[in-house]
Amino acid sequence: MAEQQPEISPIAADAPLCFACHPQVACFNECCRELDLALSPYDVLRLKKALGMRSGEFLKQYVLVSREEGQAFPLCHLSMVDDGRASCVFVSSDGCRVYADRPGSCRAYPLGRGVSLQEDGSAKEQLVLVREAHCQGFAEDCTRTATAFLDSQELIEYNRFNDALLRLYQHPRVQDKSFQPTDQQLNRYMLALYDLDRFRQLINSGTIILPFPLSKQQQAALVDNDEELLLLAIDWLYRDFFSD
């Protein structure tokens, strides 16, 4: 029998959303199976800190990297358990073992968020509602707006860092496919965005020389502020890729 595809439809930010997920819902944890979960750099930052791991260790143990033909940048996916159901490596019978630091797409479910960069540098948000056959969360007695639901999932910081990446992902040269990164640039992309601990180490050792003066926040990033370091990494890559 063919797998039933989810229904995906646009939803306004102020539209009502009747949905709730908790252990008493019969399908609890089902959305953590048959999963193809892309990880943003901020997802990795949160997870590696929650697990007390260095970024390189986290990438080696939990991340699969792929790059599709015609795609400028590689994608990082969370590795799944080989249990016949492609279950998330962090799911247990009691729920998510990293719930407080779960990835942004897990937080947003059953909503999806698309963002486009406007000419004035602002981000325009579009939401979609994803309905999967197994999900019984829509039968729960909980009605609020789509925006209120997203706010309840503490997505502000996730969106902040994901939106900061738009200047890379939606650069005109990326959009028209005239930007074809070299192997060295791809290596720098993975290093700076996903292997933050090594990126910091290489800057502090003088192996990487940043070609611009650092603010106080950026100087703090070189000590122990991963969030500021990620923003610094985005700036460094933007200049490296598109300043010619």
Steps between C-alpha positions, in 0.01 A plus 500: 500500500635841403592725787240769552648843442432779749254774415676836487304823479572870568385640832485863610693605809179609673295197390370269773694178552343216697794275589676361805757227557570325830561144626129426529443549125481151344753581227759641744853461354372392156623825346848397617499200261558477125676828548720702265610781729727775369700678768575871492827628647308627803339158546847347520619773736215431742524121480876472546485729804207306647692175462824646634682418177743687281358590162734268311399206718132577446543517123688171492247315715165647398519677164486388137608754238365502146502736206259471211596583144448869427488586870752760614537383858492158668224389734552348842249235609457337837595134482221254573487170685506194274189346658293455184313823569779756465435626852666810636812416696373709792147360531405266784172351622474798735549752222790712380819469705617845388160668514622829646746535211313317224546628142294788371300293252394267784385798701300647212318176403231484362590837354769569248663840467636644177682832492604722213746787523356831387687780323513705821664209681190399694370145506152416369348197669258250348348212694362167386300240690612137470239231560625141516269200511640369829474829690211519748613825657243689294220331697622653826301778664748783455435797275737794458647690207786361297724778632402430861584133449844583359565742785414226750771282345772757579609544139614861522869417538485226237341738252751770582798289403330325210397836353857629536599230250269637231769738376697190402224270383305761306785705359425589134801299383369195686150551364615523136750216556796708385671433834670161494699455821840338480587200715693733728197727537277201578746392767494849649121497493482179703775613735362845577131417530497147641838439668507810717745367758763429236426831326570684828816297556637582153433872543656512845807310377549741210436232237199701381555875471177697495526786248295749705515658847293334770237661719492432873229239445708329235805503725288332768403239240863391480493419871180308565196660334381252236202710394715803418754270336231367266408855396869573449531187287212610278662840449837340419348263245298776336813708446698197385237385249363824361748787553679465165 
